């Protein structure tokens, strides 16, 4: 079968079990493997020459880009495989799941195989057996007639099940174990290697031996190979601390915490985040063994006109405008980040927080988010290398507009050190005129003192570009520099000068300046929504570069209070339940209605 007639699929996972799955799929020769999806290994790494395309959160983009028909979850651990299934399901992508069945497996008459199953070499499955979805039958195991294997369960290499055995949801029969006919194994239960099961075993247990006996109970989330993630967490000394920015002492504490992260990031600085007076800025900091591992700035906004039975105040949480979410210390682990979200959710419950809205940065800090994750906007991020090549790659219109700007004798100055009051005033004048012209929301009317404070306290991390015509500033952009990336932040143009093409001129001159200063990427951002004219304009500068997905997160912490707030405006219970999953809908909706 040629590749052109095969359906495109992806494999979820990039470890040992994934290698087995890939081998089986190649032998089946029914599908075209486009690449792998993995939460832990870096994008671009390969397994058997198949590239890791991203994480499950990148799926909407991957499915569309590569015309993906379906996939298979190649994760050997039952609980992790089940968790991945639910993560994908939450994305509402209607992904089809294929099964991997080795050609040297023996499948009897009337065997029912659920979606996403894996049946390896040498397996024997006898007649009238049913396999639930995403079950695994490992190498040379034997499953006799009339057995039922539950969803997300697994039978290890060399294990033997007699006729009529029932293995329930998310359970595992380990290496070489045997279960005599007619018995049942409960949900989330493990039968140890080499065991002989002579009596049925209940739910949530570990049993092994000859004959097999109950050894202990287990949690639903426990790894079936015995690596209990929560036990690893409990062995550490974790503490979530809150820094509320109220005093000079608070500011000093915050600066000490930020210094512990070694790499300065403007988007997490107090000068960047503290731009609103009607919401209180907090920093939530996870300490592990007394060392800060994760930090996240959030605004706590009181919900006006709503008090609880004891006249308690309720709050909504949101992150600062721009790229935010958790800042992760290079020494932090995946477990640290997972536990961070667990402690944050507990803090929310204890402090009457109803909803959370998070804007994540572009460095994959959305992983392990405990709420509903939304791939929100494609962001244009250009790779800066030889300018001649970049110039060639520009859309023709961009090159023409640049030439027109030169004919109009436009010039540019980029200020990155000792930025004067005059420069800040010029920037602010153009910026505010642009916000007024665009009828921008009040959130975008930053004070001049905000910009002065940001520029003064983040020297060499902020630059101001000004375009001049006959010595008059006509267009501007505030640029933020983090590591080797330059970010387009805020700016504007005097409308009378649009025809001179100052915007194209500014972007190209910034690209030249950034290359001269050894910066590697220029992040232009996205549109107001994907594919709109603003996005297309930005994309015209880097049409051949891959976009970076900007994620947002939504979470309902207090469902009872959330429903009460929504019902004062909306009677449709479906809207109340689904609103937070709609990327085109404001969240929380009751705040938008209040503003209107």
LINRA-V376179 format. One line per field, one symbol per residue. phi: phi as a letter, one per 20 degrees, with the letter a starting at -180 (. if undefined). A space follows every 10 residues. Layout:
phi: ???
This chain:
phi: .fgfeeefcc depbdgffff ffffffffld cdferddbed efgnfcclme efeqdffegg fffffdlfea abeecfffff ffffgfffff flelfededd cffeeddffm fddffmfcce fmfdcegmed dfflecdegl eccefmecdf gmebdfgmfc dffmfddegm dcdegmfccf fnecdffldd dffmfcedcf cfelcdcboc ffcfdaebef efffeneegf fffffdedbd dddefcbfff ffffffffff emefcgfdff fffedcdece ecdecedclm dfdccbebed dfefmccfge leeccddbeg foebmfedff efdffgfffg fffffffgff dleecccdde eedmeefmge deecfebfdf ceeebffgff gffgfgffff fffffffelf cccddcclfe ffffffgfgf fffffffelf fggeefffff ffffffecgm dccddcddcl mdfcbbbedd dclddddfdc arbfffdgfe mfffgfffff ggffffdmed cceencefbf nfffffffff ecfeeffdfe dcccbdedff fgffffffcc effffffdgf eefedfcfff ffffff
